[in-house]
Amino acid sequence: MSTKNIVLEVMKKEATPLNAGRITEISGLDRKEVDKALKALKDEELIVSPKRCYWEPKK
């Protein structure tokens, strides 16, 4: 499973907006990899930011 998919699954499972630090804690991935995945997911418009620095899957 790719890093993007892992990050997206963590976000869906938690069902609440998460920041990169919390995603890193839950998934066990490296912070730099999480940041890259969040940027890619944002560029693909698969996630949205309800408040600054927090992300959730697009509904």
MDTraj code that builds the backbone (N, CA, C; nanometers):
import mdtraj as md
import numpy as np

residues = "MET SER THR LYS ASN ILE VAL LEU GLU VAL MET LYS LYS GLU ALA THR PRO LEU ASN ALA GLY ARG ILE THR GLU ILE SER GLY LEU ASP ARG LYS GLU VAL ASP LYS ALA LEU LYS ALA LEU LYS ASP GLU GLU LEU ILE VAL SER PRO LYS ARG CYS TYR TRP GLU PRO LYS LYS".split()
xyz = np.array([
    [0.0844, -0.1178, 0.0000],
    [0.0000, 0.0000, 0.0000],
    [0.0888, 0.1239, 0.0000],
    [0.0511, 0.2216, -0.0821],
    [0.1325, 0.3430, -0.0911],
    [0.1121, 0.4319, 0.0305],
    [0.2047, 0.5226, 0.0498],
    [0.1970, 0.6150, 0.1628],
    [0.0695, 0.6982, 0.1549],
    [0.0339, 0.7423, 0.0336],
    [-0.0888, 0.8207, 0.0166],
    [-0.2102, 0.7417, 0.0632],
    [-0.2173, 0.6157, 0.0258],
    [-0.3311, 0.5322, 0.0651],
    [-0.3351, 0.5118, 0.2167],
    [-0.2194, 0.4914, 0.2774],
    [-0.2140, 0.4735, 0.4229],
    [-0.2638, 0.5996, 0.4929],
    [-0.2169, 0.7157, 0.4492],
    [-0.2581, 0.8426, 0.5091],
    [-0.4092, 0.8619, 0.4927],
    [-0.4612, 0.8341, 0.3746],
    [-0.6044, 0.8499, 0.3498],
    [-0.6863, 0.7544, 0.4360],
    [-0.6397, 0.6317, 0.4517],
    [-0.7105, 0.5341, 0.5363],
    [-0.7113, 0.5771, 0.6832],
    [-0.5988, 0.6300, 0.7312],
    [-0.5922, 0.6793, 0.8691],
    [-0.6944, 0.7914, 0.8890],
    [-0.7017, 0.8821, 0.7910],
    [-0.7947, 0.9940, 0.8010],
    [-0.9397, 0.9461, 0.8012],
    [-0.9706, 0.8496, 0.7175],
    [-1.1069, 0.7957, 0.7118],
    [-1.1417, 0.7219, 0.8408],
    [-1.0463, 0.6467, 0.8938],
    [-1.0700, 0.5691, 1.0158],
    [-1.0960, 0.6601, 1.1358],
    [-1.0194, 0.7682, 1.1474],
    [-1.0326, 0.8595, 1.2614],
    [-1.1586, 0.9454, 1.2525],
    [-1.2045, 0.9732, 1.1322],
    [-1.3279, 1.0502, 1.1087],
    [-1.3292, 1.1872, 1.1775],
    [-1.2138, 1.2463, 1.1897],
    [-1.2011, 1.3810, 1.2447],
    [-1.0805, 1.4469, 1.1769],
    [-1.0810, 1.5786, 1.1591],
    [-0.9656, 1.6440, 1.0971],
    [-0.8372, 1.6178, 1.1769],
    [-0.7312, 1.5844, 1.1051],
    [-0.6026, 1.5519, 1.1676],
    [-0.4923, 1.6391, 1.1115],
    [-0.3904, 1.6652, 1.1939],
    [-0.2717, 1.7342, 1.1431],
    [-0.1645, 1.6294, 1.1110],
    [-0.0581, 1.6722, 1.0467],
    [0.0460, 1.5790, 1.0037],
    [0.1103, 1.5062, 1.1211],
    [0.1271, 1.5749, 1.2325],
    [0.1878, 1.5123, 1.3504],
    [0.1043, 1.3966, 1.4028],
    [-0.0261, 1.4158, 1.4073],
    [-0.1153, 1.3098, 1.4569],
    [-0.1187, 1.1929, 1.3592],
    [-0.1182, 1.2207, 1.2294],
    [-0.1152, 1.1140, 1.1289],
    [0.0129, 1.0340, 1.1437],
    [0.1238, 1.1021, 1.1699],
    [0.2527, 1.0356, 1.1903],
    [0.2465, 0.9423, 1.3111],
    [0.1876, 0.9893, 1.4224],
    [0.1753, 0.9064, 1.5431],
    [0.0918, 0.7814, 1.5176],
    [-0.0212, 0.7992, 1.4512],
    [-0.1140, 0.6875, 1.4289],
    [-0.0569, 0.5855, 1.3305],
    [-0.0005, 0.6342, 1.2201],
    [0.0437, 0.5444, 1.1128],
    [0.1825, 0.4856, 1.1349],
    [0.2678, 0.5560, 1.2115],
    [0.4048, 0.5104, 1.2290],
    [0.4951, 0.5447, 1.1124],
    [0.4448, 0.6240, 1.0186],
    [0.5243, 0.6661, 0.9035],
    [0.6155, 0.7814, 0.9413],
    [0.7161, 0.8057, 0.8580],
    [0.8069, 0.9181, 0.8755],
    [0.7332, 1.0492, 0.8455],
    [0.7627, 1.1540, 0.9205],
    [0.6935, 1.2825, 0.9038],
    [0.7096, 1.3377, 0.7620],
    [0.8290, 1.3244, 0.7032],
    [0.8511, 1.3760, 0.5682],
    [0.7637, 1.3033, 0.4666],
    [0.7468, 1.1725, 0.4844],
    [0.6618, 1.0944, 0.3942],
    [0.5155, 1.1362, 0.4084],
    [0.4724, 1.1621, 0.5309],
    [0.3346, 1.2073, 0.5544],
    [0.3127, 1.3428, 0.4881],
    [0.4089, 1.4345, 0.5022],
    [0.3975, 1.5660, 0.4397],
    [0.3869, 1.5550, 0.2879],
    [0.4676, 1.4679, 0.2274],
    [0.4625, 1.4467, 0.0816],
    [0.3272, 1.3902, 0.0411],
    [0.2770, 1.2945, 0.1177],
    [0.1484, 1.2328, 0.0862],
    [0.0356, 1.3342, 0.0977],
    [0.0389, 1.4187, 0.2022],
    [-0.0640, 1.5211, 0.2180],
    [-0.0629, 1.6191, 0.1015],
    [0.0557, 1.6581, 0.0573],
    [0.0654, 1.7503, -0.0564],
    [0.0077, 1.6853, -0.1814],
    [0.0420, 1.5598, -0.2060],
    [-0.0091, 1.4899, -0.3239],
    [-0.1611, 1.4733, -0.3172],
    [-0.2126, 1.4379, -0.2001],
    [-0.3573, 1.4226, -0.1838],
    [-0.4291, 1.5563, -0.2029],
    [-0.3673, 1.6646, -0.1553],
    [-0.4259, 1.7974, -0.1729],
    [-0.4279, 1.8352, -0.3210],
    [-0.3191, 1.8083, -0.3915],
    [-0.3108, 1.8390, -0.5338],
    [-0.4141, 1.7598, -0.6146],
    [-0.4436, 1.6367, -0.5693],
    [-0.5431, 1.5523, -0.6363],
    [-0.6853, 1.5828, -0.5885],
    [-0.6976, 1.6796, -0.4973],
    [-0.8252, 1.7225, -0.4404],
    [-0.9007, 1.6082, -0.3723],
    [-0.8273, 1.5209, -0.3030],
    [-0.8873, 1.4112, -0.2284],
    [-0.9064, 1.4453, -0.0810],
    [-0.8399, 1.5533, -0.0361],
    [-0.8546, 1.5982, 0.1025],
    [-0.8822, 1.7478, 0.1041],
    [-0.9445, 1.7933, 0.2121],
    [-0.9728, 1.9356, 0.2298],
    [-0.9294, 1.9770, 0.3700],
    [-0.9114, 2.1062, 0.3881],
    [-0.8681, 2.1592, 0.5174],
    [-0.9809, 2.2410, 0.5802],
    [-1.0480, 2.1863, 0.6835],
    [-1.1544, 2.2609, 0.7489],
    [-1.1011, 2.3741, 0.8375],
    [-0.9783, 2.3586, 0.8853],
    [-0.9107, 2.4655, 0.9589],
    [-0.7616, 2.4520, 0.9337],
    [-0.6892, 2.5575, 0.9588],
    [-0.5474, 2.5637, 0.9249],
    [-0.4679, 2.4454, 0.9826],
    [-0.3923, 2.3789, 0.8947],
    [-0.3016, 2.2684, 0.9289],
    [-0.3733, 2.1380, 0.9655],
    [-0.5014, 2.1314, 0.9488],
    [-0.5762, 2.0079, 0.9732],
    [-0.6418, 1.9641, 0.8432],
    [-0.6456, 1.8335, 0.8210],
    [-0.6962, 1.7772, 0.6960],
    [-0.7970, 1.6670, 0.7219],
    [-0.8886, 1.6512, 0.6261],
    [-0.9842, 1.5425, 0.6306],
    [-1.0174, 1.5019, 0.4873],
    [-1.0658, 1.3787, 0.4667],
    [-1.1015, 1.3362, 0.3314],
    [-1.2145, 1.4229, 0.2751],
    [-1.2087, 1.4466, 0.1453],
    [-1.3139, 1.5242, 0.0802],
    [-1.4416, 1.4428, 0.0776],
    [-1.5524, 1.5056, 0.1065],
    [-1.6806, 1.4355, 0.1108],
    [-1.7506, 1.4392, -0.0216],
])
top = md.Topology()
chain = top.add_chain()
for i, resn in enumerate(residues, 1):
    res = top.add_residue(resn, chain, resSeq=i)
    for name in ("N", "CA", "C"):
        top.add_atom(name, md.element.get_by_symbol(name[0]), res)
traj = md.Trajectory(xyz[None], top)
